[in-house]
Amino acid sequence: MAGWSSLPGDLVNLVADRLLTTSDLDSYMDLRAVCHGWRSATADPRKSPREPRFRPRDWVTLGEAHQSDGARLFVNAATGRFVRKDLRPVFQSYFLLVAGAGGGSLVLAGGSSPHAACLLNPFTGSFVQFAAPVPPELELELKVAAHVIGGSSPKLILLRVGADNTTIYWADPNSGSFNVFKQNHCDSRLAGQALVGGIYAAGLELEQHGSPPSTLLHPTVSKIMGLVKTRPPLTNDYFSSNATLAWRNCFLVESAGEILICFVLRRWPKVYMEVFKMATGSNALEQVKSIGNRAIFVGARRSLSVDADKFASVEANCIYYVHGSSSSYHVYNLEDEEEVRGGGAFVELHHRTFSMKACPSVVQLLCRYTSNVEHSQLGLELLRQRLREWDISMQDCAYH
């Protein structure tokens, strides 16, 4: 080991940079833990928590890996590598607000009121503290979406979907409070998908003197949404004349640097799926006949694109989806234009003892991710407090 520990610093940094390129932040931290020489030669993410190269990218938070030990399971969507992290010490001082902001960060809320917002990098253990407390109307929300944009001064974006509109909140670390912007209701579903999937924009950078921009969505997303709402670009005649039906069954997903829109269309007993993207140099949508070695997972909550070559049992050029409240996932092959029904999509992750039968497959985990959002621990705790207060109040009334 003495020979390895004496490697020149530039060679150590070359290996470290390769790990950061693929967002293998946990491996980067393992490299720094090998010896004093390697730690001295590489930058410490804990001292630079805002530095963009140390921010998680491509990571997906799959939820609790095991109920009895509080560990959480993550997967790198670019490399297919799974990592289990024990975050119990963190949750002794913070409440979880969002388990899986864009890239893999966790959004936390301070343990006491006012609950200051905080970003946790689960792979380096570093925190980005925000001066602004969690907006009061989000404290009791059980399912909040979040994303992070920007460079050395990251903006935290939070999303709340209401009955009539979608409210978007954003702040940088030094903001005293969150800015608020409301998106009209007809845009809310795709706005939420765009936020959770990371397809969010530079619109926030255009804010001037406190005046909100006309939209917070990526310009390409705005164009796609406008085109779909007026007349869907579908080749299937039955659906192309029904904008409302197509609008309710479309999903946005970022795939290999492109923003795609997928339509899941049912005309019993047949299922049709079509994929479109913005045509180069025009404002029209063009059909995508093949997504190559990619596979797309779409669900009610969010969408995800992965390299099928990196994931066992995931088939390329296919779309995986869970329809409504169904307990099974479906697979649509874009080349054959055929759908097949897969296994159950909602295998629980927190078995006390895993057996080969109980252990969920990769496909099940990814389908579960697109169809399920973990509850906010802050919302659950505040609801429990209110129920306890209500119960005490009712007991007092009965006593008197």
C-alpha positions as CSV (number, residue, x, y, z in Angstrom):
1,M,0.0,0.0,0.0
2,A,3.0,2.3,0.5
3,G,3.5,2.5,-3.2
4,W,-0.1,3.5,-3.9
5,S,-0.1,6.1,-1.2
6,S,2.9,7.8,-2.7
7,L,1.2,8.4,-6.1
8,P,1.8,11.9,-7.4
9,G,-1.1,14.3,-6.7
10,D,-1.8,14.9,-10.4
11,L,-2.4,11.2,-11.0
12,V,-4.7,11.0,-7.9
13,N,-6.6,14.0,-9.2
14,L,-6.9,12.4,-12.6
15,V,-8.7,9.4,-11.1
16,A,-10.8,11.6,-8.9
17,D,-11.9,13.7,-11.9
18,R,-13.0,10.6,-13.7
19,L,-15.2,9.7,-10.8
20,L,-16.7,13.1,-10.7
21,T,-17.4,13.0,-14.4
22,T,-19.8,10.1,-13.9
23,S,-21.2,11.6,-10.6
24,D,-19.8,8.7,-8.6
25,L,-19.5,10.9,-5.6
26,D,-19.5,8.1,-3.1
27,S,-16.5,6.5,-4.8
28,Y,-14.8,9.9,-4.8
29,M,-15.3,10.0,-1.0
30,D,-13.9,6.5,-0.7
31,L,-10.9,7.5,-2.7
32,R,-10.2,10.4,-0.3
33,A,-10.5,8.0,2.7
34,V,-7.7,5.8,1.5
35,C,-4.8,7.8,3.0
36,H,-3.7,11.2,4.0
37,G,-1.8,11.8,0.8
38,W,-4.8,11.2,-1.4
39,R,-7.0,13.5,0.9
40,S,-4.4,16.2,0.6
41,A,-4.3,16.0,-3.2
42,T,-8.0,16.2,-3.7
43,A,-10.6,18.8,-2.8
44,D,-12.9,18.3,0.2
45,P,-16.6,18.6,-0.8
46,R,-17.6,19.4,2.7
47,K,-15.6,22.6,2.5
48,S,-17.1,23.6,-0.8
49,P,-20.8,22.4,-0.5
50,R,-22.0,24.8,-3.2
51,E,-19.4,23.8,-5.9
52,P,-21.3,22.5,-8.9
53,R,-18.9,19.6,-9.6
54,F,-19.7,18.1,-6.2
55,R,-23.5,18.3,-6.6
56,P,-25.3,15.0,-7.3
57,R,-26.2,14.4,-10.9
58,D,-28.1,11.5,-12.5
59,W,-28.9,9.9,-9.1
60,V,-32.4,8.7,-8.4
61,T,-33.7,8.2,-4.8
62,L,-35.6,4.9,-4.6
63,G,-36.7,5.3,-1.0
64,E,-36.0,3.3,2.2
65,A,-34.0,0.2,1.5
66,H,-34.8,-1.4,4.8
67,Q,-37.3,-0.3,7.4
68,S,-35.4,-1.6,10.4
69,D,-32.1,0.3,9.8
70,G,-33.3,3.5,8.1
71,A,-31.0,3.1,5.1
72,R,-31.9,4.6,1.7
73,L,-31.4,3.2,-1.7
74,F,-30.0,5.3,-4.6
75,V,-29.3,4.4,-8.2
76,N,-27.1,6.2,-10.8
77,A,-29.3,6.5,-13.9
78,A,-26.3,7.0,-16.1
79,T,-24.2,4.1,-14.9
80,G,-26.8,1.7,-13.3
81,R,-24.9,1.5,-10.0
82,F,-26.9,1.1,-6.8
83,V,-25.7,2.6,-3.5
84,R,-27.2,2.2,0.0
85,K,-26.7,5.1,2.4
86,D,-27.4,5.2,6.1
87,L,-28.8,8.6,6.9
88,R,-30.2,8.0,10.3
89,P,-27.9,10.5,12.1
90,V,-29.1,13.3,9.8
91,F,-32.8,12.6,10.6
92,Q,-32.1,13.1,14.3
93,S,-31.8,16.8,13.7
94,Y,-33.8,17.4,10.5
95,F,-37.1,16.5,8.9
96,L,-37.1,15.1,5.4
97,L,-39.1,17.4,3.1
98,V,-38.4,16.0,-0.4
99,A,-36.6,12.6,-0.9
100,G,-35.1,13.1,-4.3
101,A,-34.7,16.6,-5.6
102,G,-33.3,16.7,-9.2
103,G,-29.9,14.9,-9.3
104,G,-30.3,13.0,-6.0
105,S,-30.1,15.8,-3.3
106,L,-32.4,15.6,-0.3
107,V,-34.4,18.6,0.8
108,L,-34.5,18.9,4.6
109,A,-36.4,21.1,7.0
110,G,-34.9,22.3,10.4
111,G,-36.1,20.3,13.4
112,S,-37.7,23.4,15.1
113,S,-39.9,26.2,13.9
114,P,-39.3,28.2,11.7
115,H,-38.1,25.2,9.7
116,A,-35.2,26.5,7.7
117,A,-34.7,24.8,4.3
118,C,-31.5,22.8,3.7
119,L,-30.0,20.7,0.9
120,L,-28.2,17.5,1.8
121,N,-25.7,15.8,-0.5
122,P,-26.2,12.2,0.7
123,F,-22.9,11.0,-0.9
124,T,-20.6,13.6,0.5
125,G,-22.5,14.5,3.7
126,S,-22.3,18.2,3.0
127,F,-25.1,20.7,3.6
128,V,-26.2,23.9,1.8
129,Q,-28.1,25.9,4.4
130,F,-30.8,28.3,3.2
131,A,-31.7,31.4,5.2
132,A,-35.4,31.1,4.1
133,P,-37.7,28.9,6.1
134,V,-40.0,26.4,4.4
135,P,-43.1,28.3,3.2
136,P,-45.9,27.8,5.8
137,E,-48.3,26.5,3.2
138,L,-45.8,23.7,2.4
139,E,-45.3,22.6,5.9
140,L,-48.4,20.4,6.0
141,E,-48.0,19.2,2.4
142,L,-47.3,15.4,2.3
143,K,-46.0,15.3,-1.3
144,V,-43.7,18.2,-2.4
145,A,-41.6,18.2,-5.5
146,A,-38.2,19.9,-5.7
147,H,-35.3,20.7,-8.0
148,V,-32.0,22.5,-7.8
149,I,-30.6,24.8,-10.6
150,G,-27.7,27.3,-10.9
151,G,-24.0,27.2,-10.2
152,S,-22.1,28.2,-7.1
153,S,-25.3,29.9,-5.7
154,P,-27.9,27.1,-6.2
155,K,-31.6,27.9,-6.4
156,L,-33.9,25.6,-4.6
157,I,-37.3,25.2,-6.4
158,L,-40.3,23.7,-4.6
159,L,-43.6,22.8,-6.1
160,R,-47.2,22.6,-4.7
161,V,-50.0,21.4,-6.9
162,G,-53.4,22.7,-5.8
163,A,-57.0,22.3,-7.1
164,D,-56.8,25.4,-9.3
165,N,-53.1,26.1,-9.9
166,T,-49.6,25.0,-9.3
167,T,-47.5,27.2,-7.0
168,I,-43.8,27.3,-7.5
169,Y,-41.4,28.7,-4.8
170,W,-37.7,29.4,-5.3
171,A,-34.9,30.9,-3.2
172,D,-31.1,31.0,-3.2
173,P,-29.2,30.4,0.0
174,N,-29.1,34.0,1.1
175,S,-32.8,34.8,0.3
176,G,-34.8,35.8,3.4
177,S,-37.9,34.1,2.0
178,F,-39.1,32.1,-1.0
179,N,-40.3,33.9,-4.1
180,V,-43.7,32.7,-5.3
181,F,-45.1,32.1,-8.8
182,K,-48.4,30.5,-9.7
183,Q,-48.8,28.5,-12.9
184,N,-52.4,28.1,-14.2
185,H,-54.0,24.8,-13.6
186,C,-54.0,23.5,-17.1
187,D,-50.2,23.5,-17.1
188,S,-49.8,22.1,-13.6
189,R,-49.4,18.4,-14.4
190,L,-46.7,18.8,-17.0
191,A,-45.1,21.7,-15.0
192,G,-44.7,19.2,-12.2
193,Q,-43.2,16.6,-14.4
194,A,-40.8,19.1,-15.8
195,L,-39.7,20.2,-12.4
196,V,-39.3,16.7,-10.9
197,G,-37.6,15.4,-14.1
198,G,-35.1,18.3,-14.0
199,I,-36.3,19.9,-17.2
200,Y,-36.4,23.3,-15.7
201,A,-35.1,26.5,-16.9
202,A,-33.2,29.3,-17.1
203,G,-36.4,31.3,-16.8
204,L,-35.5,32.0,-13.1
205,E,-32.3,33.7,-14.2
206,L,-34.3,36.3,-16.0
207,E,-36.1,37.5,-12.9
208,Q,-35.6,41.3,-12.5
209,H,-36.6,43.6,-9.6
210,G,-38.8,41.0,-8.0
211,S,-41.1,40.7,-11.1
212,P,-41.7,37.0,-11.9
213,P,-41.1,35.8,-15.5
214,S,-44.0,34.8,-17.7
215,T,-43.1,31.2,-17.2
216,L,-40.6,29.2,-15.2
217,L,-40.5,26.4,-17.7
218,H,-37.7,25.6,-20.1
219,P,-38.5,27.4,-23.4
220,T,-38.6,24.0,-25.2
221,V,-41.1,22.7,-22.7
222,S,-43.2,25.8,-23.1
223,K,-43.3,25.3,-26.8
224,I,-44.2,21.6,-26.5
225,M,-47.0,22.4,-24.1
226,G,-48.4,25.1,-26.3
227,L,-48.4,22.8,-29.4
228,V,-50.0,19.9,-27.5
229,K,-52.8,22.1,-26.1
230,T,-53.9,23.5,-29.4
231,R,-53.6,20.3,-31.6
232,P,-51.7,17.1,-30.6
233,P,-49.1,16.1,-33.1
234,L,-50.3,12.5,-33.2
235,T,-50.4,10.2,-36.2
236,N,-53.3,8.2,-34.8
237,D,-56.4,9.8,-36.2
238,Y,-58.7,8.9,-33.3
239,F,-56.6,10.9,-30.8
240,S,-55.2,13.7,-33.1
241,S,-58.6,15.4,-33.1
242,N,-59.1,15.1,-29.3
243,A,-56.7,17.6,-27.7
244,T,-58.1,17.1,-24.2
245,L,-57.6,13.3,-24.3
246,A,-54.1,13.6,-25.6
247,W,-53.2,16.3,-23.1
248,R,-54.2,14.1,-20.2
249,N,-52.1,11.2,-21.4
250,C,-48.8,12.7,-22.2
251,F,-45.5,12.7,-20.3
252,L,-42.4,14.9,-20.5
253,V,-39.0,13.3,-20.1
254,E,-35.4,14.3,-20.6
255,S,-33.5,11.6,-22.6
256,A,-29.9,11.8,-23.6
257,G,-30.0,15.6,-23.7
258,E,-33.3,15.9,-25.6
259,I,-36.7,16.8,-24.2
260,L,-39.2,14.2,-25.4
261,I,-43.0,14.0,-25.0
262,C,-44.6,10.6,-24.8
263,F,-48.2,9.8,-25.4
264,V,-49.9,6.8,-23.8
265,L,-53.2,6.3,-25.7
266,R,-55.8,3.6,-25.1
267,R,-58.4,2.6,-27.6
268,W,-59.6,-0.7,-26.2
269,P,-58.2,-3.2,-26.5
270,K,-55.2,-1.6,-28.2
271,V,-52.6,0.6,-26.6
272,Y,-50.8,3.2,-28.8
273,M,-47.6,5.0,-27.7
274,E,-46.0,7.8,-29.7
275,V,-42.9,9.9,-28.9
276,F,-42.1,13.4,-30.3
277,K,-39.4,16.0,-29.9
278,M,-38.9,19.6,-31.2
279,A,-37.7,19.6,-34.8
280,T,-34.4,21.2,-35.3
281,G,-34.7,24.8,-36.5
282,S,-38.5,25.0,-36.3
283,N,-41.4,25.3,-33.9
284,A,-42.9,22.0,-34.9
285,L,-42.9,18.6,-33.3
286,E,-41.5,15.6,-35.1
287,Q,-42.1,11.9,-34.3
288,V,-39.3,9.8,-32.8
289,K,-39.5,6.3,-34.2
290,S,-36.6,5.0,-32.1
291,I,-34.9,6.0,-28.8
292,G,-32.0,3.6,-29.5
293,N,-30.5,2.0,-26.4
294,R,-32.6,4.2,-24.1
295,A,-35.6,3.0,-22.1
296,I,-38.2,5.4,-20.8
297,F,-40.2,5.0,-17.5
298,V,-43.3,7.1,-17.2
299,G,-45.7,7.3,-14.3
300,A,-48.3,9.5,-12.6
301,R,-45.6,11.3,-10.6
302,R,-42.5,11.6,-12.9
303,S,-40.6,10.3,-15.8
304,L,-37.1,8.9,-16.2
305,S,-34.9,7.8,-19.1
306,V,-32.0,5.3,-18.6
307,D,-29.4,3.6,-20.7
308,A,-30.8,0.1,-21.1
309,D,-27.3,-1.3,-21.5
310,K,-26.5,-0.4,-17.9
311,F,-29.5,-2.1,-16.3
312,A,-30.1,-5.8,-16.3
313,S,-33.6,-6.8,-17.5
314,V,-34.4,-3.4,-18.9
315,E,-35.1,-3.6,-22.7
316,A,-33.9,-0.9,-25.1
317,N,-36.2,1.2,-27.2
318,C,-39.1,0.5,-24.9
319,I,-41.4,2.5,-22.7
320,Y,-42.3,1.2,-19.2
321,Y,-45.4,2.6,-17.5
322,V,-48.0,2.0,-14.8
323,H,-51.5,2.9,-15.9
324,G,-53.5,4.7,-13.3
325,S,-53.8,2.8,-10.0
326,S,-52.9,-0.5,-11.6
327,S,-50.6,-2.8,-9.6
328,S,-48.8,-4.0,-12.7
329,Y,-46.5,-2.3,-15.1
330,H,-46.7,-2.5,-18.9
331,V,-44.0,-2.4,-21.5
332,Y,-44.4,-0.9,-25.0
333,N,-41.8,-1.7,-27.7
334,L,-41.5,1.2,-30.1
335,E,-40.2,-0.9,-32.9
336,D,-42.9,-3.7,-32.8
337,E,-45.6,-1.2,-31.6
338,E,-46.8,-3.8,-29.2
339,E,-47.6,-3.8,-25.5
340,V,-47.0,-6.6,-23.0
341,R,-47.9,-6.7,-19.4
342,G,-45.1,-7.1,-16.9
343,G,-45.1,-8.0,-13.2
344,G,-46.2,-6.1,-10.1
345,A,-45.0,-2.6,-9.9
346,F,-45.4,-1.9,-6.2
347,V,-43.1,-4.3,-4.3
348,E,-42.4,-2.9,-0.9
349,L,-38.7,-2.1,-0.2
350,H,-38.8,-2.5,3.6
351,H,-39.0,-6.2,4.2
352,R,-37.4,-7.1,7.4
353,T,-35.8,-10.2,5.8
354,F,-35.1,-10.2,2.1
355,S,-35.6,-13.5,0.2
356,M,-34.9,-14.0,-3.5
357,K,-38.7,-13.9,-4.0
358,A,-39.3,-10.8,-2.0
359,C,-36.4,-8.7,-3.5
360,P,-37.9,-6.3,-6.1
361,S,-36.4,-6.3,-9.6
362,V,-34.7,-3.3,-11.2
363,V,-37.8,-2.7,-13.4
364,Q,-40.1,-2.8,-10.4
365,L,-37.9,-0.3,-8.5
366,L,-37.9,2.2,-11.4
367,C,-41.6,1.8,-12.1
368,R,-42.3,2.4,-8.4
369,Y,-40.1,5.5,-8.6
370,T,-42.1,7.1,-11.4
371,S,-45.5,6.3,-9.8
372,N,-44.8,7.0,-6.1
373,V,-43.5,10.0,-4.1
374,E,-42.3,9.5,-0.6
375,H,-44.3,11.5,2.1
376,S,-42.7,14.6,3.7
377,Q,-41.6,13.7,7.2
378,L,-42.2,17.3,8.2
379,G,-45.8,17.2,6.9
380,L,-46.5,13.9,8.7
381,E,-45.1,15.1,12.0
382,L,-47.1,18.3,11.9
383,L,-50.2,16.4,11.1
384,R,-49.6,14.1,14.0
385,Q,-49.2,17.1,16.3
386,R,-52.5,18.6,15.2
387,L,-54.3,15.3,15.6
388,R,-52.8,15.0,19.2
389,E,-53.9,18.5,19.9
390,W,-57.4,17.9,18.5
391,D,-57.7,14.7,20.6
392,I,-56.7,16.5,23.8
393,S,-59.2,19.3,23.0
394,M,-62.0,16.7,22.4
395,Q,-61.1,15.0,25.7
396,D,-61.3,18.3,27.5
397,C,-64.6,19.1,26.0
398,A,-66.0,15.7,27.0
399,Y,-64.7,16.2,30.5
400,H,-66.3,19.6,31.0
